[in-house]
Amino acid sequence: MNLSGFLTSAGINCAICVVLYLLYSILRKQPGNVNVYFGQRLARLRLGNHDPSLIDRFVPSASWILKAWKTSEEEILAIGGLDAVVFLRALVFRLGVHCFALYVISCFACVLLYFEYKSITKMRLAHVTGSHSNPSNFTVLVRAIPRSSGESYSDLVTKFFSDYYASSYISHQMVYRSRTVQRLASKAEKMYKMLKFSSTQQQCGSSFIRCGLCGGTANSLKIVSRQSENVERSDFGDPDLREKLNHAATSIVKVLRSLVQECAAALVFFRTRYAAFVASQALQSPNPMLWVTDLAPEPHDLCWKNLCIPYKLLWIRRIASLLAFIVFMFFFLGPVSLVTGLASLDKLQNTFPFMRRILKRKFMNQLVTGYLPSVILILFLYIVPPLMMLFSVVEGYLSRSGRKRSACLKVLYFYIWNVFFANILVGSVIERLGTFSSPKDVPSLLAKVLPQKAFFFMTYVLTSGWASLAFEVVQPFSLLCNLFRRFIFRKKDVLSFSAMSFPFHTEIPRVLLFGLLGFTFSILAPLILPFLLVYFCLAYLVYRNQILNVYITRHQSGGLYWPIVHSATIFSLLLTQIIALGVFGIKKSPVASSFTIPLIICTLFFNMYCRQRFLPIFKNNVVQVLIDMDRQDEQGGKLEGIHEQLYSAYCQFPSTSPTLCTDVSLNEHENGADDKLQDLEGNKPGLGEASSSGNSPSKPGLGEASSSGSSPSKPDQ
């Protein structure tokens, strides 16, 4: 790529950015687009009725930049969560570190990394101590429950934890196969349709919001019993209708018994956080593949459908996902070769003479060699994050945040290999075939090729960085969906529009890739640094604005993205130092090379220290903090309330109606005469109540917590 091609690309990207930012400043003022650009505020129901005048609505302004800049970090933490603060801190870190040259960069980066790691660690501890009522701290997820011919999974869990954790075990909730419950809901809905035109229609009203389990409305079904006295108490006076309802109730109970299947997984509730943590970390059985325990994710972060995956199949799924990831990485070398060929089109004209006719015009030459390669690469890269998320879904992660974090790592590895290394290596094959003979040549090869790729990566920063930020702030996809919803489907309610969560798995890898480019090119082609500085400045303002106004926080990882940021930064530093070693080798400067080697060693030791000092806090909870929290709650009398909330926190099949429906209990009696469908209206909502009697607990129903026989409201002293 020549200078004219780069300038053409820069002009096109700058024009796109200016137009999109001006368009955003106008579109955000339109009342009809409030659900696109203020989804976060709509979710918090804080949006006022401010309606700008007609002239102000169509005048571009930069007020959103000032608001994004003036917002404090505490407000960002309260609105977007700790993961959003981690993402913005990563941007700030790169904004500062790219201002310095090799030793200064390395030393300054290590110092910043240390203090950022220390600060994020304190914020993570504050995040843990600030969530006193978090039910996940009291809950342990148990998988790989062994089979028993004479006992159900629920009975095995009760027996196991009553024997080995008698002083701390409260109760448990079994996990059920969602497919069987979906079939049950379908059958119940069909039965409901047969009865909804009866005299109960007046009682049910015009609401057709279905219960999450039975398919009926919140007020649609009353207690239906085979006993005539229960029928007489109902609102149905027609004898024929009573007979139909009795038959319907019997059929529903039979369907329940035949379809509901327990998985070899359960959520076990403990009296204290410390007891739950000990149970989650201990090896429960001589066979490590049985009774596998982990701390449960938060209720809204839990992937229920993955709990039923057999534990022995998880490693097979992960190996298959890894193989698919590797195959796709090598498959993507095709588009990378195309992009590199277009960037080196002047060298390929000797091989393909027909290209000379196309490139006779100066503008076409500049467009094809300057702007087109980065655009083609970005278009191909759009399929990467969804595909990496699919690979993470196949792996069977327990939480949505863990799945997104796994996808973030995959996207980062893909970007580093295919955007950075593959681009350089493929270009070197095209330009100097046969020069690479051994791994010892890698530093010198990178030192020779990187300066020649500077124009391409500058264009990539302009296209994937500057232009992508403009598209990010405009939100074209959400804008189109909003237009379809308003003008095609005629829906005017802005609150019905579902806001999105922040795409950490796409944006963090992009920021880290640009950090890698800044580090590696800072000593060979520092001309790229101003473009990266502009990107980091714009990204800091744009993403603050999006976190404040657009994206909502559905689940958090508690700052677990920072170890990824730290590891990627250390890798970038080491790669920069290795490239510098190659540069000094090419220049035949042994003194400079000898000074670079201690720097590499010091960077490795610094990374080892940070992993020993900070990383364990991100992997495990701190026992001292957990015990202090338990003592504070016990002294303040809060443990009873927390224990009561455990039963309603984890609900596998939550009701979608305004009045929550309880689950259906399956109580088998010897004579079979007491079968009935539980009241879906009058019972206390939640996961069901634990058996408080001293008798043997009955088989729990869907989502019902099974008790060990002792009252959960009395913690063991």
Salt bridges, closest charged atoms under 4 A:
GLU73 OE2 - ARG89 NE 2.75
GLU116 OE1 - ARG89 NH1 2.98
GLU189 OE2 - ARG210 NE 3.78
GLU232 OE2 - ARG242 NH2 3.89
ASP294 OD2 - ARG143 NH2 2.95
GLU298 OE1 - HIS300 NE2 3.17
ASP301 OD1 - HIS555 ND1 3.89
GLU395 OE2 - LYS410 NZ 2.94
GLU507 OE1 - ARG510 NH1 2.76
ASP630 OD1 - ARG273 NH1 2.89
ASP633 OD1 - HIS132 ND1 3.19
ASP633 OD2 - ARG273 NH2 2.52
ASP675 OD1 - ARG257 NH2 2.91
GLU681 OE1 - LYS222 NZ 2.24
